[in-house]
């Protein structure tokens, strides 16, 4: 327990140090904003402020377009709705713009609190991630960006991951990880990107990462507003957004107005169990993605990936992965919003069968309180669950899980939120697996979360 408390204290120190720089910039921005009358329409005010300061002060736009707001950037090169508020610190330099954001959960997690089966586990741990980004203009129409992301999961979660019933994906000590979520790598992203505006409302961009994220799937779960409150990865993680840590990826994108077409070449293999180093880059897989933002409240995407040997435990198994998603975000006032994500993902195993997954997430933030939920349907076969010895005919199982949670921001210090919360998950076991898992094992978690507060500009919450 001492190492987790020490880790939280260190995180608070790092976060509040960044917040002091953020507070200094806020005072400067407030002085600038005070020279102009405040507009009644908050969204219009923010658009005008961005337009004015983009040309006069070099305010940060999207990392991949001088014509789009920063709010649109998801993980990798993906899009989220322009209405998405931002929990981060932003620091303006003379030429460079810097952003820092992240999340730390200190929690107790019990996956089968009533001991209905034999597969549940419990643990005290601290899933976390920290991201630093920087960008600058290059000439009149160029934009250069740097993205880094780190996770101390190898230290605070452990190499074997954390308990999560019915979760699958990756391996540890030669065995598949089943009923556990793997830790994320210490180096989760190190990427650079260059974008050139070639005509009005038209960009071409190139992003290269080692590791990085190819153009495949929706924004990864930790970068979705609808999933921000939930410490767990989705059961469909390896059906939709697991390629967010890929050791070797290059993405070329073309945008016209609110439509973007991208193609990536990348390493298909998931990261190995040695979470502190760098895996070999092979560039043996590829993907395409079409993204459309029809309005400031919606972000849509459809993508397909051809992954070569993604799982170390099944090196001969190649996978075609198809995903489609819709994300909706609506600001209700400066401190309240609703965010919803619907994702369909499907793995087609070459020479085998299709395994589909559906995810629906929702979060309702009302001032300092949040109510959130996640429903998932995932189809996994006996091999995926490492139960082929018990089920030699390789049957497929339909798994359903429903999570509901609540949290409250009980303190904000130096633009940093301390949030306490709890959640429960009902896992609906298929009949064939009930002797192992129980009929409806209930998971329960209680946590303390540390994150940046909503970013402010000129004394107002930052949203577009």
C-alpha positions in Angstrom: 0.0 0.0 0.0 2.9 2.4 0.8 4.2 2.3 -2.8 0.7 3.3 -4.1 0.4 6.2 -1.7 3.9 7.3 -2.7 3.0 7.1 -6.3 -0.1 9.2 -5.8 1.9 11.8 -3.9 4.5 11.9 -6.7 1.7 12.3 -9.3 0.1 15.1 -7.4 3.5 16.9 -7.2 4.0 16.6 -10.9 0.5 17.6 -11.8 0.4 20.6 -9.4 3.7 21.8 -10.7 2.3 21.9 -14.2 -0.8 23.5 -12.8 1.1 26.5 -11.5 2.4 27.2 -15.0 -1.2 26.8 -16.2 -2.5 29.3 -13.6 0.1 31.9 -14.7 -1.0 31.5 -18.3 -4.7 31.8 -17.3 -4.0 35.2 -15.7 -2.4 36.4 -18.9 -5.3 35.1 -21.0 -7.8 36.7 -18.6 -6.1 40.1 -19.0 -6.2 39.7 -22.8 -9.9 38.6 -22.8 -10.9 41.5 -20.5 -10.0 43.9 -23.3 -13.0 42.5 -25.4 -16.6 42.4 -24.3 -17.7 38.9 -23.3 -20.1 37.3 -25.8 -23.4 35.8 -24.5 -23.1 32.6 -26.6 -20.3 30.6 -25.0 -19.7 28.4 -28.0 -19.5 31.4 -30.3 -17.2 33.1 -27.9 -14.8 30.2 -27.9 -14.8 29.9 -31.7 -14.1 33.6 -32.0 -11.4 33.5 -29.4 -9.7 30.6 -31.1 -9.9 32.4 -34.5 -8.4 35.6 -33.0 -5.7 34.1 -30.9 -4.7 31.5 -33.6 -3.6 34.3 -35.8 -2.5 36.8 -33.2 -1.1 34.7 -30.3 -0.5 31.3 -31.9 -3.2 29.5 -29.8 -3.1 25.7 -30.1 -5.3 24.2 -32.9 -5.6 20.6 -33.7 -2.3 18.8 -33.9 -3.2 17.7 -37.5 -4.8 20.8 -38.9 -4.5 24.6 -38.6 -8.2 24.9 -39.5 -9.7 22.6 -36.8 -10.0 23.1 -33.0 -7.8 21.2 -30.6 -10.9 19.6 -29.0 -11.3 17.4 -32.1 -8.1 15.4 -31.4 -8.6 12.0 -30.0 -5.9 9.3 -29.5 -3.4 8.9 -32.3 -4.9 10.7 -35.3 -8.5 9.9 -34.5 -11.3 12.4 -34.1 -13.8 13.1 -31.2 -16.6 15.7 -31.4 -15.6 19.4 -31.3 -17.9 19.8 -28.3 -15.6 17.7 -26.2 -14.3 19.5 -23.1 -10.7 19.1 -22.2 -9.2 18.0 -18.9 -5.6 19.1 -19.2 -3.1 21.8 -18.6 -2.0 24.0 -21.5 1.2 26.1 -21.5 1.9 28.8 -24.1 5.5 29.2 -25.2 6.9 31.7 -27.6 6.8 29.3 -30.5 5.7 26.0 -29.0 2.4 25.1 -27.4 2.4 22.4 -24.7 -0.3 20.3 -23.1 -0.2 17.8 -20.3 -3.0 15.4 -19.3 -3.5 12.1 -17.7 -5.3 10.1 -15.0 -4.4 8.0 -11.9 -6.9 5.6 -10.2 -6.0 4.4 -6.7 -8.5 1.6 -6.1 -9.7 -1.6 -4.6 -11.0 -4.0 -7.2 -13.0 -7.2 -6.5 -14.3 -9.0 -9.6 -16.5 -11.5 -7.8 -17.5 -9.9 -4.5 -20.1 -12.7 -3.6 -17.7 -15.5 -4.6 -20.1 -17.0 -7.2 -17.4 -18.7 -9.2 -13.7 -19.6 -9.1 -12.4 -17.1 -11.7 -12.6 -13.8 -9.9 -9.8 -12.0 -8.1 -9.3 -8.9 -6.0 -6.5 -6.4 -5.9 -5.4 -2.9 -4.7 -3.7 -1.2 -7.6 -3.3 2.1 -9.5 -4.0 2.1 -13.3 -2.6 5.3 -14.8 -1.4 7.2 -17.8 0.4 10.5 -18.4 0.6 12.3 -21.8 2.7 15.3 -22.9 2.1 16.9 -26.3 3.8 19.9 -28.0 3.3 21.6 -31.4 4.4 24.6 -33.4 3.7 26.2 -36.7 6.1 25.7 -39.6 5.9 28.6 -41.9 2.4 29.8 -42.8 0.8 26.5 -43.6 2.8 23.8 -41.8 2.3 22.2 -38.4 4.7 20.0 -36.4 3.6 18.0 -33.4 5.2 15.7 -30.8 3.2 13.2 -28.7 4.4 11.2 -25.8 2.4 8.9 -23.5 3.7 7.0 -20.5 2.1 4.5 -18.1 3.4 3.4 -14.8 1.2 0.3 -14.8 4.2 -2.0 -14.8 5.0 -0.7 -11.3 1.5 0.1 -9.9 -0.5 -2.7 -11.5 2.1 -5.4 -12.1 3.3 -7.4 -15.1 0.4 -9.8 -14.8 -2.2 -7.1 -15.0 -5.3 -6.6 -12.9 -8.4 -8.9 -12.4 -11.2 -8.4 -15.0 -13.7 -11.2 -15.6 -14.0 -12.4 -19.2 -11.1 -10.1 -20.4 -8.7 -11.6 -22.9 -5.7 -10.4 -24.9 -1.9 -10.7 -24.8 0.1 -13.1 -22.7 2.3 -13.4 -19.6 5.0 -16.1 -18.8 4.0 -18.1 -21.9 0.3 -18.2 -21.0 -2.7 -16.3 -22.3 -4.0 -13.5 -20.1 -7.5 -14.5 -19.3 -9.8 -12.8 -16.7 -7.1 -10.2 -16.4 -6.4 -6.9 -18.2 -2.7 -6.5 -19.2 -0.8 -3.5 -18.0 0.1 -0.8 -20.5 3.7 -0.3 -21.5 5.9 2.3 -19.8 6.5 3.9 -23.2 2.9 4.0 -24.6 3.5 6.6 -27.4 6.5 8.4 -28.8 5.4 9.9 -32.1 5.9 12.9 -34.4 3.6 14.4 -37.0 3.7 16.9 -39.8 0.7 18.5 -41.5 0.7 20.7 -44.6 -2.3 22.8 -45.5 -2.4 22.4 -49.3 -5.6 24.4 -50.0 -8.6 25.9 -48.2 -10.0 23.3 -45.8 -7.6 20.7 -47.1 -4.7 19.1 -45.3 -2.2 16.3 -45.8 -0.6 14.8 -42.7 2.0 12.2 -41.9 2.4 10.7 -38.4 5.2 8.2 -37.4 5.4 6.5 -34.0 7.5 4.0 -32.1 5.3 3.3 -30.4 2.3 5.0 -31.9 -1.3 4.3 -32.9 -2.4 3.3 -36.5 -5.6 4.5 -38.1 -7.7 1.7 -36.8 -10.8 1.9 -34.5 -12.3 4.6 -32.4 -10.2 6.7 -30.0 -8.8 4.4 -27.3 -11.0 4.0 -24.2 -8.9 6.2 -21.9 -9.3 9.1 -24.4 -13.1 8.8 -24.7 -15.1 11.2 -22.5 -17.7 8.5 -22.0 -15.1 6.1 -20.5 -13.1 8.6 -18.5 -14.7 7.7 -15.2 -14.2 3.9 -15.6 -10.8 2.5 -14.5 -11.4 -0.7 -16.5 -10.5 -1.5 -20.1 -13.5 -2.7 -22.1 -13.9 -6.4 -22.7 -14.0 -5.5 -26.4 -10.6 -3.8 -26.1 -8.9 -6.3 -28.4 -11.8 -6.1 -30.9 -11.7 -2.4 -31.5 -9.0 -0.2 -30.0 -6.1 -2.3 -28.7 -3.7 -1.1 -31.4 -3.2 2.2 -29.5 0.3 0.9 -28.5 2.0 -0.3 -31.6 5.8 -0.6 -31.9 6.2 0.9 -35.3 3.5 2.7 -37.2 3.2 5.3 -40.0 -0.1 7.0 -41.0 -0.8 9.2 -44.0 -4.0 11.2 -43.9 -5.9 13.5 -46.3 -8.6 15.8 -44.9 -11.2 17.9 -46.7 -13.4 19.9 -44.4 -14.9 17.5 -41.9 -14.0 14.3 -43.8 -10.6 12.5 -43.3 -9.3 9.4 -45.1 -6.2 7.7 -43.6 -4.0 4.7 -44.3 -1.5 3.1 -41.9 1.3 0.5 -42.1 2.3 -0.9 -38.7 3.5 -3.8 -36.6 0.6 -6.3 -36.1 2.0 -8.0 -33.0 0.7 -6.8 -29.6 3.4 -5.6 -27.1 5.2 -8.4 -25.3 5.2 -9.0 -21.5 8.4 -6.9 -21.0 6.7 -3.6 -20.4 9.8 -1.4 -20.0 11.5 -1.8 -23.3 10.8 -1.5 -27.1 9.6 -4.4 -29.3 10.9 -5.0 -32.8 9.2 -2.9 -35.5 8.1 -5.1 -38.4 5.6 -3.0 -40.4 3.8 -6.1 -41.6 0.2 -5.0 -41.2 -2.0 -2.2 -42.5 -5.3 -0.4 -42.1 -7.6 2.2 -43.5 -10.0 4.6 -41.7 -12.7 7.0 -42.8 -13.7 9.7 -40.3 -16.6 12.1 -40.6 -17.7 14.8 -38.1 -21.1 15.9 -39.4 -21.5 18.5 -36.6 -19.7 19.8 -33.6 -21.5 17.2 -31.4 -20.8 14.1 -33.5 -17.7 12.0 -34.6 -18.1 9.0 -36.8 -15.6 6.5 -38.1 -15.4 3.2 -39.9 -12.1 1.3 -40.3 -10.5 -2.0 -41.2 -7.2 -3.5 -40.3 -5.3 -6.5 -41.6 -3.2 -7.7 -38.6 -0.4 -10.2 -39.0 0.1 -12.5 -36.0 -1.2 -10.1 -33.3 -1.0 -12.5 -30.4 2.3 -14.0 -29.3 0.5 -17.1 -27.9 -1.1 -17.8 -31.4 1.7 -16.8 -33.8 0.0 -18.4 -36.9 -3.3 -16.6 -36.4 -3.8 -13.5 -38.6 -6.8 -11.3 -38.0 -8.9 -8.9 -40.0 -10.4 -6.3 -37.7 -13.4 -4.2 -38.7 -14.7 -1.4 -36.5 -17.4 1.3 -36.7 -18.2 3.9 -34.0 -20.3 6.9 -33.3 -19.4 9.4 -30.5 -21.8 12.1 -29.3 -21.0 14.9 -26.8 -23.2 17.7 -25.7 -22.3 20.5 -23.3 -25.2 21.4 -21.0 -23.4 24.3 -19.3 -19.8 25.2 -18.4 -19.5 22.3 -15.9 -22.0 19.7 -17.2 -22.3 17.5 -20.3 -23.5 14.2 -21.6 -21.1 11.9 -23.6 -22.1 8.7 -25.4 -20.1 6.2 -27.5 -21.3 3.3 -29.5 -18.7 0.9 -31.0 -19.0 -2.2 -33.1 -15.8 -4.3 -33.5 -15.2 -7.7 -35.1 -12.2 -9.9 -35.4 -12.2 -12.3 -38.4 -9.6 -15.0 -37.8 -8.1 -16.1 -41.1 -9.4 -19.5 -42.0 -11.7 -19.4 -39.0 -14.7 -17.4 -37.9 -16.0 -14.0 -36.9 -16.1 -12.8 -33.3 -18.2 -9.6 -32.9 -18.4 -7.2 -30.0 -20.7 -4.2 -29.2 -20.0 -1.5 -26.7 -22.3 1.3 -25.4 -20.9 3.9 -23.0 -22.5 6.9 -21.4 -21.5 9.5 -18.9 -23.6 12.3 -17.4 -21.5 15.0 -15.7 -23.5 17.4 -13.7 -21.2 19.9 -12.0 -19.1 17.9 -9.5 -21.1 14.7 -9.9 -21.0 12.0 -12.5 -23.2 9.0 -13.3 -21.8 6.6 -15.9 -22.3 3.2 -17.4 -21.1 0.7 -19.9 -22.8 -2.2 -21.6 -20.9 -4.8 -23.6 -21.8 -7.8 -25.7 -18.7 -9.9 -26.7 -18.5 -13.2 -28.4 -15.5 -15.3 -27.4 -14.7 -18.9 -28.2 -13.1 -21.6 -26.0 -9.6 -20.9 -27.4 -9.9 -17.1 -26.7 -10.8 -18.0 -23.0 -8.0 -20.6 -22.9 -10.6 -23.3 -22.2 -10.0 -25.6 -25.2 -9.1 -28.5 -22.9 -12.6 -28.3 -21.4 -14.3 -27.6 -24.7 -12.5 -29.4 -27.5 -15.3 -28.6 -30.0 -14.3 -24.9 -29.7 -17.8 -23.5 -29.0 -18.4 -19.7 -29.0 -19.8 -18.0 -25.9 -22.0 -14.9 -25.8 -20.9 -12.7 -22.9 -22.8 -9.7 -21.6 -21.6 -7.2 -18.9 -23.2 -4.1 -17.5 -21.3 -1.5 -15.4 -22.9 1.3 -13.5 -20.9 3.9 -11.5 -21.0 7.2 -9.6 -18.3 9.6 -8.6 -18.0 13.1 -7.0 -15.2 15.7 -7.3 -14.6 16.5 -3.6 -11.6 18.8 -4.0 -9.9 20.9 -6.7 -6.4 22.2 -6.0 -4.2 24.0 -8.5 -6.5 23.0 -11.4 -6.3 19.4 -10.3 -9.4 17.3 -9.4 -9.6 14.7 -6.6 -12.5 12.5 -7.3 -14.0 9.6 -5.2 -16.1 7.0 -6.8 -17.5 3.5 -6.9 -18.9 1.2 -9.5 -20.4 -2.3 -9.9 -20.4 -4.7 -12.8 -22.9 -7.5 -13.5 -21.4 -10.2 -15.7 -24.0 -12.4 -17.3 -22.4 -15.8 -17.8 -23.5 -18.2 -20.6 -24.8 -21.4 -19.1 -21.9 -23.6 -20.2 -19.5 -21.3 -18.2 -21.6 -21.0 -15.1 -19.7 -23.8 -13.2 -16.6 -21.8 -13.6 -17.8 -18.2 -13.3 -21.1 -18.5 -11.5 -24.5 -17.3 -12.9 -24.0 -13.5 -12.5 -20.7 -12.7 -10.8 -20.7 -9.1 -9.5 -17.6 -7.0 -9.6 -17.2 -4.0 -7.2 -14.7 -1.2 -7.1 -14.1 1.9 -5.0 -11.5 4.4 -6.1 -9.8 7.8 -5.8 -9.0 9.4 -9.1 -6.5 12.3 -9.8 -6.9 14.2 -13.0 -6.5 17.7 -14.3 -9.6 19.8 -14.0 -11.5 21.2 -17.0 -9.1 23.5 -18.8 -10.0 27.2 -18.7 -9.5 30.0 -21.2 -10.1 33.6 -20.0 -11.9 32.4 -16.9 -14.3 30.1 -18.8 -14.3 26.3 -19.2 -12.7 25.3 -22.4 -15.0 23.6 -24.9 -15.8 24.2 -28.6 
